[in-house]
Amino acid sequence: MEHARVLRGVAGVAGFLAAAEVVGATGLIDDRFLPRMSTILRGAAELLVDQEFLADARASLAAWGLGLLLTVAVSVPAGLALGALPPVERAVRPLIEFLRPIPSVAIIPLAILIFSDNLHLRVAVIVYAASWPIVINTIYALRDVDPLAKETLRSFGFGPMSVLLRVALPSAAPFIATGIRVAAGTAVILVVSAELLAGGAEGIGIYITEAASGNRMDLMLGAALWAGLFGVLSNTALVAVERRLFRWHDVRTGAAR
């Protein structure tokens, strides 16, 4: 079944690429603005040996990795604290519901004014935007922990911290991991967006801007293609890690169904 799913995905991508190439070949769209798919793919292949692009890609990946690491370090404890302390969660819930819907891209101009260093700016934007999926998933995961399991542990004399570490956290871990996976995709979007809007010396967003200003639409779209592919690969890797670490959760969910 897993192989069939992969094959369907590959067939879908191949069908899209073929359709895009056919549309480009008909001349319905001016290739000065949107090159044919074969031209974009050729440009993306050229970027693999373009040292300037590779340096920009490394800079973006470094900002992404650091931002995601700090996001996890901040948001998982915050979500655990809010989930374990309902009165505190109720007190800050209005603030969360006010901040969460604000488009993350909208805070980039503010971040430009606050941070002079481009790396700090990108990391700050990532932490702000990518924290919400983890915090919200963690809060709701702790709410769904089996109350009987918690009461059983308390009846044996275990304190609140022991109950949290021995029952609540292991039960919530698969949902926290899902939040991290969503946050990783959000971080890819924000790191490139910050580079596009804030500028700087390096990054995939900077390369895209320079390619566009040089009227190299093939390289611009090729760089965007690599950014999207990295998002897909990071999501696939995290899904594989989830399945390996939380196989027991998949088994239990399947049995419940």
C-alpha positions as a Markdown table, in Angstrom:
| # | Residue | x | y | z |
|---|---|---|---|---|
| 1 | Met | 0.0 | 0.0 | 0.0 |
| 2 | Glu | 2.9 | 2.4 | 0.8 |
| 3 | His | 4.4 | 1.7 | -2.6 |
| 4 | Ala | 1.1 | 2.4 | -4.3 |
| 5 | Arg | 0.8 | 5.7 | -2.5 |
| 6 | Val | 4.3 | 6.7 | -3.6 |
| 7 | Leu | 3.6 | 5.7 | -7.2 |
| 8 | Arg | 0.4 | 7.7 | -7.2 |
| 9 | Gly | 2.3 | 10.7 | -5.9 |
| 10 | Val | 5.0 | 10.4 | -8.6 |
| 11 | Ala | 2.3 | 10.0 | -11.3 |
| 12 | Gly | 0.6 | 13.1 | -10.1 |
| 13 | Val | 3.8 | 15.2 | -10.2 |
| 14 | Ala | 4.7 | 13.8 | -13.6 |
| 15 | Gly | 1.2 | 14.6 | -14.9 |
| 16 | Phe | 1.4 | 18.2 | -13.6 |
| 17 | Leu | 4.9 | 18.7 | -15.2 |
| 18 | Ala | 3.6 | 17.3 | -18.5 |
| 19 | Ala | 0.5 | 19.5 | -18.5 |
| 20 | Ala | 2.6 | 22.6 | -17.7 |
| 21 | Glu | 5.0 | 21.8 | -20.5 |
| 22 | Val | 2.1 | 21.4 | -22.9 |
| 23 | Val | 0.5 | 24.7 | -21.9 |
| 24 | Gly | 3.9 | 26.4 | -22.3 |
| 25 | Ala | 4.4 | 24.9 | -25.8 |
| 26 | Thr | 1.0 | 26.2 | -27.0 |
| 27 | Gly | 2.2 | 29.8 | -26.5 |
| 28 | Leu | -0.8 | 30.7 | -24.3 |
| 29 | Ile | 1.6 | 32.2 | -21.8 |
| 30 | Asp | 4.5 | 34.5 | -22.8 |
| 31 | Asp | 7.6 | 32.5 | -21.9 |
| 32 | Arg | 9.4 | 35.8 | -21.0 |
| 33 | Phe | 7.3 | 35.8 | -17.9 |
| 34 | Leu | 6.7 | 32.1 | -17.4 |
| 35 | Pro | 9.2 | 29.8 | -19.1 |
| 36 | Arg | 8.3 | 26.3 | -20.3 |
| 37 | Met | 8.6 | 23.7 | -17.6 |
| 38 | Ser | 11.5 | 22.0 | -19.3 |
| 39 | Thr | 13.4 | 25.4 | -19.2 |
| 40 | Ile | 12.6 | 25.7 | -15.5 |
| 41 | Leu | 13.8 | 22.2 | -14.8 |
| 42 | Arg | 17.0 | 22.8 | -16.8 |
| 43 | Gly | 17.6 | 26.0 | -14.8 |
| 44 | Ala | 17.0 | 24.1 | -11.5 |
| 45 | Ala | 19.6 | 21.5 | -12.6 |
| 46 | Glu | 22.1 | 24.3 | -13.4 |
| 47 | Leu | 21.8 | 25.6 | -9.8 |
| 48 | Leu | 23.2 | 22.3 | -8.5 |
| 49 | Val | 26.6 | 23.4 | -9.7 |
| 50 | Asp | 26.1 | 27.2 | -9.1 |
| 51 | Gln | 28.4 | 28.0 | -6.2 |
| 52 | Glu | 26.5 | 31.3 | -5.5 |
| 53 | Phe | 23.2 | 29.5 | -5.2 |
| 54 | Leu | 24.6 | 26.7 | -3.1 |
| 55 | Ala | 26.1 | 29.3 | -0.7 |
| 56 | Asp | 22.7 | 31.0 | -0.5 |
| 57 | Ala | 20.9 | 27.7 | 0.0 |
| 58 | Arg | 23.3 | 26.8 | 2.9 |
| 59 | Ala | 22.6 | 30.2 | 4.5 |
| 60 | Ser | 18.8 | 29.6 | 4.3 |
| 61 | Leu | 19.1 | 26.1 | 5.6 |
| 62 | Ala | 21.2 | 27.3 | 8.6 |
| 63 | Ala | 18.6 | 29.9 | 9.4 |
| 64 | Trp | 15.8 | 27.3 | 9.0 |
| 65 | Gly | 17.5 | 24.8 | 11.3 |
| 66 | Leu | 18.4 | 27.3 | 14.0 |
| 67 | Gly | 14.9 | 28.8 | 13.9 |
| 68 | Leu | 13.2 | 25.5 | 14.1 |
| 69 | Leu | 15.5 | 24.3 | 17.0 |
| 70 | Leu | 14.7 | 27.5 | 19.0 |
| 71 | Thr | 11.0 | 27.1 | 18.1 |
| 72 | Val | 10.9 | 23.6 | 19.6 |
| 73 | Ala | 13.0 | 24.7 | 22.6 |
| 74 | Val | 10.5 | 27.5 | 23.4 |
| 75 | Ser | 7.1 | 26.2 | 22.3 |
| 76 | Val | 7.2 | 22.6 | 23.7 |
| 77 | Pro | 7.8 | 23.8 | 27.3 |
| 78 | Ala | 5.3 | 26.6 | 26.8 |
| 79 | Gly | 2.6 | 24.2 | 25.5 |
| 80 | Leu | 3.3 | 21.7 | 28.3 |
| 81 | Ala | 3.0 | 24.5 | 30.9 |
| 82 | Leu | -0.3 | 25.8 | 29.4 |
| 83 | Gly | -1.7 | 22.3 | 29.0 |
| 84 | Ala | -0.8 | 21.2 | 32.5 |
| 85 | Leu | -2.1 | 24.4 | 34.1 |
| 86 | Pro | -5.6 | 25.1 | 32.8 |
| 87 | Pro | -6.1 | 28.3 | 34.8 |
| 88 | Val | -3.0 | 29.8 | 33.2 |
| 89 | Glu | -4.1 | 28.5 | 29.8 |
| 90 | Arg | -7.5 | 30.2 | 30.2 |
| 91 | Ala | -5.8 | 33.5 | 31.2 |
| 92 | Val | -3.5 | 33.6 | 28.1 |
| 93 | Arg | -6.0 | 32.1 | 25.7 |
| 94 | Pro | -7.3 | 35.5 | 24.5 |
| 95 | Leu | -3.8 | 36.7 | 23.8 |
| 96 | Ile | -3.0 | 33.5 | 21.8 |
| 97 | Glu | -6.2 | 33.9 | 19.8 |
| 98 | Phe | -5.4 | 37.5 | 19.1 |
| 99 | Leu | -1.8 | 36.9 | 18.0 |
| 100 | Arg | -2.2 | 33.6 | 16.1 |
| 101 | Pro | -4.3 | 34.8 | 13.2 |
| 102 | Ile | -2.0 | 37.7 | 12.4 |
| 103 | Pro | -0.3 | 36.9 | 9.1 |
| 104 | Ser | 3.3 | 36.0 | 9.9 |
| 105 | Val | 4.6 | 37.9 | 6.8 |
| 106 | Ala | 3.0 | 41.1 | 8.3 |
| 107 | Ile | 5.5 | 41.1 | 11.2 |
| 108 | Ile | 8.5 | 41.1 | 8.9 |
| 109 | Pro | 8.6 | 44.9 | 8.6 |
| 110 | Leu | 8.5 | 45.2 | 12.4 |
| 111 | Ala | 11.3 | 42.6 | 12.6 |
| 112 | Ile | 13.4 | 44.7 | 10.2 |
| 113 | Leu | 13.2 | 47.6 | 12.6 |
| 114 | Ile | 14.1 | 45.6 | 15.6 |
| 115 | Phe | 16.9 | 43.3 | 14.3 |
| 116 | Ser | 19.9 | 44.7 | 12.4 |
| 117 | Asp | 21.4 | 41.2 | 11.8 |
| 118 | Asn | 19.7 | 39.4 | 9.0 |
| 119 | Leu | 20.1 | 36.0 | 10.6 |
| 120 | His | 18.5 | 37.1 | 13.8 |
| 121 | Leu | 15.7 | 38.6 | 11.9 |
| 122 | Arg | 14.9 | 35.4 | 10.0 |
| 123 | Val | 15.2 | 33.3 | 13.2 |
| 124 | Ala | 12.9 | 35.6 | 15.1 |
| 125 | Val | 10.2 | 35.5 | 12.4 |
| 126 | Ile | 10.5 | 31.7 | 12.3 |
| 127 | Val | 10.1 | 31.3 | 16.0 |
| 128 | Tyr | 7.1 | 33.6 | 16.1 |
| 129 | Ala | 5.3 | 31.9 | 13.2 |
| 130 | Ala | 6.3 | 28.3 | 13.7 |
| 131 | Ser | 5.5 | 28.2 | 17.5 |
| 132 | Trp | 1.7 | 28.2 | 17.1 |
| 133 | Pro | 1.3 | 24.7 | 15.7 |
| 134 | Ile | 3.5 | 23.2 | 18.4 |
| 135 | Val | 1.9 | 25.1 | 21.3 |
| 136 | Ile | -1.7 | 24.5 | 20.1 |
| 137 | Asn | -1.0 | 20.8 | 19.4 |
| 138 | Thr | 0.7 | 20.3 | 22.8 |
| 139 | Ile | -2.2 | 22.0 | 24.7 |
| 140 | Tyr | -4.9 | 19.9 | 23.1 |
| 141 | Ala | -2.8 | 16.7 | 23.3 |
| 142 | Leu | -2.5 | 17.1 | 27.1 |
| 143 | Arg | -6.2 | 17.6 | 27.3 |
| 144 | Asp | -6.8 | 14.3 | 25.6 |
| 145 | Val | -4.6 | 12.2 | 27.9 |
| 146 | Asp | -6.5 | 9.3 | 29.5 |
| 147 | Pro | -7.7 | 10.6 | 32.9 |
| 148 | Leu | -7.8 | 7.1 | 34.3 |
| 149 | Ala | -4.1 | 6.6 | 33.6 |
| 150 | Lys | -3.3 | 9.9 | 35.5 |
| 151 | Glu | -5.5 | 9.0 | 38.4 |
| 152 | Thr | -4.0 | 5.6 | 38.6 |
| 153 | Leu | -0.5 | 7.1 | 38.9 |
| 154 | Arg | -1.7 | 9.6 | 41.5 |
| 155 | Ser | -3.2 | 6.8 | 43.6 |
| 156 | Phe | 0.3 | 5.3 | 43.9 |
| 157 | Gly | 1.6 | 8.5 | 45.3 |
| 158 | Phe | 3.1 | 10.1 | 42.3 |
| 159 | Gly | 3.2 | 13.9 | 42.2 |
| 160 | Pro | 2.1 | 16.2 | 39.3 |
| 161 | Met | 5.5 | 16.3 | 37.7 |
| 162 | Ser | 5.8 | 12.5 | 37.7 |
| 163 | Val | 2.4 | 12.2 | 36.2 |
| 164 | Leu | 3.3 | 14.7 | 33.5 |
| 165 | Leu | 6.6 | 13.0 | 32.7 |
| 166 | Arg | 5.4 | 9.4 | 33.0 |
| 167 | Val | 1.9 | 9.6 | 31.4 |
| 168 | Ala | 1.0 | 12.9 | 29.9 |
| 169 | Leu | 4.2 | 13.6 | 27.9 |
| 170 | Pro | 4.5 | 10.2 | 26.3 |
| 171 | Ser | 0.8 | 10.2 | 25.4 |
| 172 | Ala | 1.1 | 13.7 | 23.9 |
| 173 | Ala | 4.4 | 13.1 | 22.1 |
| 174 | Pro | 2.9 | 12.0 | 18.8 |
| 175 | Phe | 0.8 | 15.1 | 18.6 |
| 176 | Ile | 3.8 | 17.3 | 19.6 |
| 177 | Ala | 5.8 | 15.6 | 16.8 |
| 178 | Thr | 3.0 | 16.5 | 14.3 |
| 179 | Gly | 3.1 | 20.1 | 15.4 |
| 180 | Ile | 6.9 | 20.1 | 14.9 |
| 181 | Arg | 6.4 | 18.8 | 11.4 |
| 182 | Val | 3.9 | 21.5 | 10.5 |
| 183 | Ala | 6.2 | 24.1 | 12.1 |
| 184 | Ala | 9.1 | 22.9 | 9.9 |
| 185 | Gly | 7.0 | 23.6 | 6.7 |
| 186 | Thr | 6.0 | 27.0 | 8.1 |
| 187 | Ala | 9.7 | 27.8 | 8.8 |
| 188 | Val | 10.6 | 27.1 | 5.2 |
| 189 | Ile | 8.0 | 29.6 | 4.0 |
| 190 | Leu | 9.1 | 32.2 | 6.5 |
| 191 | Val | 12.8 | 32.0 | 5.9 |
| 192 | Val | 12.4 | 32.6 | 2.2 |
| 193 | Ser | 9.7 | 35.3 | 2.7 |
| 194 | Ala | 12.0 | 37.2 | 5.2 |
| 195 | Glu | 14.8 | 37.1 | 2.7 |
| 196 | Leu | 12.6 | 38.4 | -0.1 |
| 197 | Leu | 11.2 | 41.3 | 1.9 |
| 198 | Ala | 14.1 | 42.1 | 4.2 |
| 199 | Gly | 16.9 | 41.6 | 1.8 |
| 200 | Gly | 20.4 | 40.9 | 3.0 |
| 201 | Ala | 23.6 | 39.3 | 1.7 |
| 202 | Glu | 22.7 | 35.7 | 1.4 |
| 203 | Gly | 19.8 | 33.3 | 1.2 |
| 204 | Ile | 17.5 | 31.6 | -1.4 |
| 205 | Gly | 15.2 | 34.6 | -1.3 |
| 206 | Ile | 18.1 | 36.9 | -2.1 |
| 207 | Tyr | 19.1 | 34.7 | -5.1 |
| 208 | Ile | 15.5 | 34.7 | -6.3 |
| 209 | Thr | 15.4 | 38.5 | -6.2 |
| 210 | Glu | 18.7 | 38.8 | -8.0 |
| 211 | Ala | 17.6 | 36.3 | -10.7 |
| 212 | Ala | 14.4 | 38.2 | -11.2 |
| 213 | Ser | 16.2 | 41.5 | -11.5 |
| 214 | Gly | 18.4 | 40.0 | -14.1 |
| 215 | Asn | 15.4 | 38.7 | -16.1 |
| 216 | Arg | 16.5 | 35.1 | -15.5 |
| 217 | Met | 13.0 | 33.7 | -14.8 |
| 218 | Asp | 14.3 | 30.1 | -15.3 |
| 219 | Leu | 16.7 | 30.5 | -12.4 |
| 220 | Met | 14.3 | 32.4 | -10.3 |
| 221 | Leu | 11.6 | 29.7 | -10.6 |
| 222 | Gly | 14.3 | 27.0 | -10.4 |
| 223 | Ala | 15.4 | 28.4 | -7.0 |
| 224 | Ala | 11.8 | 28.5 | -5.9 |
| 225 | Leu | 11.5 | 24.9 | -7.0 |
| 226 | Trp | 14.4 | 23.8 | -4.8 |
| 227 | Ala | 12.9 | 25.7 | -1.8 |
| 228 | Gly | 9.7 | 23.8 | -2.3 |
| 229 | Leu | 11.5 | 20.5 | -2.8 |
| 230 | Phe | 13.3 | 21.0 | 0.5 |
| 231 | Gly | 10.0 | 21.5 | 2.2 |
| 232 | Val | 8.7 | 18.3 | 0.8 |
| 233 | Leu | 11.8 | 16.4 | 1.8 |
| 234 | Ser | 11.9 | 17.7 | 5.3 |
| 235 | Asn | 8.2 | 16.8 | 5.8 |
| 236 | Thr | 8.8 | 13.3 | 4.4 |
| 237 | Ala | 11.8 | 12.8 | 6.7 |
| 238 | Leu | 9.8 | 14.0 | 9.8 |
| 239 | Val | 6.9 | 11.7 | 8.8 |
| 240 | Ala | 9.4 | 8.7 | 8.7 |
| 241 | Val | 10.8 | 9.7 | 12.1 |
| 242 | Glu | 7.2 | 9.9 | 13.6 |
| 243 | Arg | 6.3 | 6.5 | 12.3 |
| 244 | Arg | 9.5 | 5.0 | 13.6 |
| 245 | Leu | 9.3 | 6.5 | 17.1 |
| 246 | Phe | 5.5 | 6.3 | 17.6 |
| 247 | Arg | 4.7 | 3.1 | 15.9 |
| 248 | Trp | 2.7 | 2.1 | 19.0 |
| 249 | His | 0.5 | 5.1 | 18.4 |
| 250 | Asp | -0.3 | 4.0 | 14.8 |
| 251 | Val | -1.1 | 0.5 | 16.1 |
| 252 | Arg | -3.4 | 1.9 | 18.8 |
| 253 | Thr | -5.1 | 4.3 | 16.4 |
| 254 | Gly | -5.7 | 1.5 | 13.9 |
| 255 | Ala | -7.1 | -0.8 | 16.6 |
| 256 | Ala | -9.5 | 2.0 | 17.7 |
| 257 | Arg | -10.8 | 2.3 | 14.2 |
